[in-house]
C-alpha cells in the first residue's frame, strides 16, 4: 500500500517521499503490522482553510476522508491529497509545510498519532 511521507530534511525544509507499507497475507486478506500510537483525532476544516508554513505537532498518519488539501514544501512542490489518501507527517523541525483547502471544499480527516519508534516501512 502506497502512502506519502512528509519529512524534515537536513536542509531545514520539508520534503515528500512515496513509501510502501508492506502487507502480508493473513486470513481473509492482507494486513500490515500493528503500528502503536495514542489514539485517533477527528478533524473538520472549512473550505477557506489555509495555513502558512508549520510543522507537524508529532509523528502521525493523516487519513483524508472527504475534500482535498494542497500541501506545499519549501521548494514549491505541491501534492494534492484527496479522499482515501494517507500522509505520514514527520516534519517536526525546520520550516515545515503549507496546507490549503482546494476550491472552497470543506475537508474531514483522521489524525492517528504514532509512537516515535513505530517503524512503518
N, C-alpha and C positions, 0 to 999 in steps of 0.2 A: 504494500500500500504506500503510495507516494504522499508525502507531506512537504510543506515549505518550512524551512528553518530560517529564522531571523536571528543573527548573532552579532556580537561586538567583535570587530577586528582589531588587530594590533595598531591600526592607523587611527583608532578613536571613532571610527564610523561603523554603522551597522551595514550588514551585507545579507543577501539572500543565498540560500543553498537548497536544492532539491534533495531530499533524503528518502530512503526506502525503509519502511518499517517491516521487519520480517514477520511473515505469517506462517504458521505451521499447522498441518492437518491435525484435527482432533475432533472426534465425534462427528457432528453433522456439518462441520465447516472448517474454516482455517482461522486460527487465533494468534494474536501477538502474545508476548509475555505480559505479565501484570506489571503496570507502572505505578509505583506508590506515590501518594500525594495527600493533600489536606482536605479535599472535598471538591465541590462544584459551585461555581458562581454563575447565575443567570444575569445577562445584561441586555438592555434595550437602549438604543440611541435614536434620536430623531434624525430626519433627513437632512438637517443643516449641520450635522456633526462634523467638526474639523478640529484636529489637534496639531499644533506645531510640533517640532522635534521634542520627543520624550523617550524615555527608556521603559522597558517592561519592569513592573514592580517586583517580579520574581519569575523564575522559570515556570512557564505554563504553556499548556496547549490551549489554543483558541479555535473553537469549532464554530464556523459560521452557519447559522440556521436559516435566516432569511435576509434578503437585501445583499448589497455589495459594499465593499470598502476598498479604497485605493491606499496602499501602503507605499511610502516613498522613503528611500535611504539617501544618504549624503551625496552619492554620485549622480543622483537624479533618476535612478532606476525605480520604476513603479511596478508593483504587482497588484493585480485586482483579484480579490478573494470573494467568491460567491457562495451561494448555498451549498453546503456539503464540504467545503474546503476546510483544511486543517492546517493551522500555523503553529509551529513550535517557537515561541517567543523566548529568546535567550539573550537579548541585547540589554544587559543590566548596566553597562558602563558606556562611556563615550557620549556622543551627541544623540544617539537614538534614531528614531524614525518618525515620520509624519503619518497620520491616518485621517482619511476624509471620506464622508459619505459620497455615494455616486448617484447623480441625477435626482437628488432630493428623496431617495428611498430611506425609510427608517430601516433599522437593522437589528436583528437579535442574534446573540451568540452565547456560547458557554465558555467560561474560563475554567480550566482544570489545572490548578496549581500542582506542580510536581516537586517531589523531593529533589534537592540539588544533585544527589548522587544516583538518581534513577537513570540507567542507560536506556536510550531509545533506539539506537541504530548501531 
